[in-house]
Amino acid sequence: MGQDWPATEHDFDFEFIGLLGLADPVRAEVPAAVAECRAAGIRVVMITGDYPATARAIAHQAGLAGRDGEVLSGDEMDTLHDEALRERMGSVSVCARIAPQQKLRIVQALKARGDIVAMTGDGVNDAPALRAAHVGVAMGGRGTDVARESAAPRCGWPRSTCPGPLACCGSPPAGA
């Protein structure tokens, strides 16, 4: 009945027929947007699940880091206690092979440094970090409802420390 399958995938009689490479280039407007952020005093940190070499190349194309720029890997991050991570995040612009729970730790470390943190994301795995950031930004039309709900507009500052005229600080907006 049916075909007899080999015991393991290595027992199949494979024949190499070619190699395919795919590229997902950085959009043309990204380097200018990064430069504009820097000119405005905004530090941009890229957090990705990509491998370090890939992340470094993308960061270079985007204008975030040089070809040999420093990369914090998820494995390295796992060896750092919270204070060491907070210190390290003062100089790192590229984080690679980062798991969802590590994104949250990065946001928390940046906030512990006193940084105002905006986080972008589009998936369920981004939700905890989107929620923890001062500003959460759900990306893309195909982003998940969970990401959009986690990034819903809110003010994270108590009224006594509000950095600006935000009607939502400490109480609902007038007339709501």
Contacts in CASP RR format, 6 or more apart in sequence:
PFRMAT RR
TARGET T0000
AUTHOR 0000-0000-0000
METHOD contacts of the structure
MODEL  1
MGQDWPATEHDFDFEFIGLLGLADPVRAEVPAAVAECRAAGIRVVMITGD
YPATARAIAHQAGLAGRDGEVLSGDEMDTLHDEALRERMGSVSVCARIAP
QQKLRIVQALKARGDIVAMTGDGVNDAPALRAAHVGVAMGGRGTDVARES
AAPRCGWPRSTCPGPLACCGSPPAGA
6 12 0 8 1.000
25 61 0 8 1.000
26 58 0 8 1.000
26 61 0 8 1.000
26 62 0 8 1.000
30 61 0 8 1.000
30 62 0 8 1.000
30 63 0 8 1.000
31 61 0 8 1.000
31 62 0 8 1.000
31 63 0 8 1.000
34 44 0 8 1.000
34 62 0 8 1.000
34 63 0 8 1.000
34 64 0 8 1.000
35 63 0 8 1.000
37 43 0 8 1.000
37 44 0 8 1.000
38 44 0 8 1.000
43 93 0 8 1.000
43 115 0 8 1.000
44 64 0 8 1.000
44 93 0 8 1.000
45 89 0 8 1.000
45 92 0 8 1.000
45 93 0 8 1.000
45 94 0 8 1.000
45 95 0 8 1.000
45 106 0 8 1.000
45 110 0 8 1.000
46 55 0 8 1.000
46 58 0 8 1.000
46 59 0 8 1.000
46 62 0 8 1.000
46 64 0 8 1.000
46 93 0 8 1.000
46 94 0 8 1.000
46 95 0 8 1.000
47 95 0 8 1.000
47 98 0 8 1.000
47 103 0 8 1.000
47 106 0 8 1.000
48 55 0 8 1.000
48 58 0 8 1.000
48 94 0 8 1.000
48 95 0 8 1.000
48 96 0 8 1.000
48 98 0 8 1.000
49 55 0 8 1.000
49 96 0 8 1.000
49 97 0 8 1.000
49 98 0 8 1.000
49 99 0 8 1.000
50 58 0 8 1.000
50 96 0 8 1.000
50 97 0 8 1.000
51 96 0 8 1.000
51 97 0 8 1.000
52 71 0 8 1.000
52 73 0 8 1.000
52 96 0 8 1.000
52 97 0 8 1.000
54 96 0 8 1.000
55 71 0 8 1.000
55 94 0 8 1.000
55 95 0 8 1.000
55 96 0 8 1.000
56 65 0 8 1.000
56 66 0 8 1.000
56 67 0 8 1.000
56 68 0 8 1.000
56 69 0 8 1.000
56 71 0 8 1.000
56 94 0 8 1.000
56 96 0 8 1.000
57 67 0 8 1.000
59 65 0 8 1.000
59 66 0 8 1.000
59 69 0 8 1.000
59 71 0 8 1.000
59 93 0 8 1.000
59 94 0 8 1.000
60 66 0 8 1.000
60 67 0 8 1.000
60 69 0 8 1.000
64 93 0 8 1.000
64 94 0 8 1.000
65 71 0 8 1.000
65 93 0 8 1.000
65 94 0 8 1.000
69 93 0 8 1.000
69 94 0 8 1.000
70 91 0 8 1.000
70 92 0 8 1.000
70 93 0 8 1.000
70 94 0 8 1.000
71 92 0 8 1.000
71 94 0 8 1.000
71 95 0 8 1.000
71 96 0 8 1.000
72 88 0 8 1.000
72 89 0 8 1.000
72 92 0 8 1.000
72 94 0 8 1.000
72 95 0 8 1.000
72 96 0 8 1.000
73 95 0 8 1.000
73 96 0 8 1.000
73 97 0 8 1.000
74 95 0 8 1.000
74 96 0 8 1.000
74 97 0 8 1.000
74 98 0 8 1.000
74 99 0 8 1.000
74 102 0 8 1.000
75 97 0 8 1.000
77 85 0 8 1.000
77 95 0 8 1.000
77 98 0 8 1.000
77 102 0 8 1.000
77 105 0 8 1.000
77 106 0 8 1.000
78 102 0 8 1.000
80 88 0 8 1.000
82 105 0 8 1.000
82 108 0 8 1.000
82 109 0 8 1.000
82 112 0 8 1.000
85 105 0 8 1.000
85 106 0 8 1.000
85 109 0 8 1.000
86 109 0 8 1.000
86 110 0 8 1.000
86 112 0 8 1.000
86 113 0 8 1.000
88 109 0 8 1.000
89 106 0 8 1.000
89 109 0 8 1.000
89 110 0 8 1.000
89 113 0 8 1.000
90 113 0 8 1.000
95 102 0 8 1.000
95 106 0 8 1.000
98 106 0 8 1.000
100 125 0 8 1.000
100 126 0 8 1.000
100 128 0 8 1.000
100 129 0 8 1.000
101 128 0 8 1.000
103 119 0 8 1.000
103 125 0 8 1.000
103 126 0 8 1.000
103 128 0 8 1.000
103 129 0 8 1.000
104 128 0 8 1.000
104 129 0 8 1.000
104 132 0 8 1.000
106 129 0 8 1.000
107 117 0 8 1.000
107 119 0 8 1.000
107 129 0 8 1.000
107 132 0 8 1.000
107 133 0 8 1.000
108 132 0 8 1.000
110 117 0 8 1.000
111 117 0 8 1.000
111 132 0 8 1.000
111 133 0 8 1.000
111 134 0 8 1.000
116 134 0 8 1.000
116 135 0 8 1.000
116 163 0 8 1.000
117 132 0 8 1.000
117 133 0 8 1.000
117 134 0 8 1.000
117 135 0 8 1.000
118 133 0 8 1.000
118 134 0 8 1.000
118 135 0 8 1.000
118 136 0 8 1.000
118 137 0 8 1.000
119 126 0 8 1.000
119 129 0 8 1.000
119 130 0 8 1.000
119 132 0 8 1.000
119 133 0 8 1.000
119 135 0 8 1.000
119 136 0 8 1.000
119 137 0 8 1.000
119 151 0 8 1.000
120 126 0 8 1.000
120 136 0 8 1.000
120 137 0 8 1.000
120 138 0 8 1.000
120 139 0 8 1.000
121 129 0 8 1.000
121 130 0 8 1.000
121 137 0 8 1.000
121 138 0 8 1.000
121 139 0 8 1.000
121 143 0 8 1.000
121 147 0 8 1.000
121 151 0 8 1.000
122 138 0 8 1.000
122 139 0 8 1.000
122 140 0 8 1.000
122 142 0 8 1.000
122 143 0 8 1.000
122 144 0 8 1.000
122 147 0 8 1.000
123 143 0 8 1.000
123 144 0 8 1.000
123 146 0 8 1.000
123 147 0 8 1.000
124 144 0 8 1.000
124 146 0 8 1.000
124 147 0 8 1.000
126 147 0 8 1.000
126 150 0 8 1.000
127 144 0 8 1.000
127 146 0 8 1.000
127 147 0 8 1.000
127 149 0 8 1.000
127 150 0 8 1.000
128 150 0 8 1.000
130 136 0 8 1.000
130 137 0 8 1.000
130 138 0 8 1.000
130 147 0 8 1.000
130 150 0 8 1.000
130 151 0 8 1.000
131 150 0 8 1.000
131 151 0 8 1.000
134 156 0 8 1.000
134 157 0 8 1.000
136 150 0 8 1.000
136 151 0 8 1.000
137 151 0 8 1.000
138 147 0 8 1.000
138 148 0 8 1.000
138 150 0 8 1.000
138 151 0 8 1.000
139 147 0 8 1.000
153 168 0 8 1.000
154 168 0 8 1.000
155 162 0 8 1.000
155 166 0 8 1.000
155 168 0 8 1.000
155 169 0 8 1.000
155 170 0 8 1.000
156 169 0 8 1.000
157 163 0 8 1.000
157 166 0 8 1.000
157 169 0 8 1.000
158 169 0 8 1.000
158 170 0 8 1.000
159 169 0 8 1.000
159 170 0 8 1.000
159 171 0 8 1.000
162 169 0 8 1.000
162 170 0 8 1.000
167 173 0 8 1.000
167 174 0 8 1.000
END
